[in-house]
Amino acid sequence: MRDDKWLNQRLNHIWSLLFIDVSKANNVNARFKGKWRNKFGHIKLLRNKNSEIVVNSLFKDPVIPEYIIDITLAHELVHYSHGFNSPLKKLYKHPHKGGIVEKELKKRGFENMIKLEKDFIKNKWFKLHKLLTYDL
Ligand SMILES: [Zn+2]
């Protein structure tokens, strides 16, 4: 079942496999929240100095491929590693300047997943979003 516990296990798994060089400078917790159409996730530095990674709660539905969750978590981890909403040193002025997130993801082996994600957004996501948010 895709609950917050599962999501955090996923995050720690990705971190230890593909972001092992990124030091964990505070507590980082992930949770499902929101049903956004134009946002898959975000990272926030909380007042208690923990970082919180939020993933679109519609991704709890098994109809959404797991790689979408993985790449969302990885995207937010890149922000963390660049010092955005994390205690780490800020490396850039803007979190998405010049495609830095995608470049970093490619460097870390997500090139194929980026293609899959683009295809998913182009061909499936908006229909699925409609379906998953449909009010009876
Ligand atoms: Zn981003």
Boltz pocket constraint, residues with backbone or C-beta under 6 A from the ligand:
constraints:
  - pocket:
      binder: B
      contacts: [[A, 41], [A, 75], [A, 79], [A, 95], [A, 96], [A, 101]]
      max_distance: 6.0
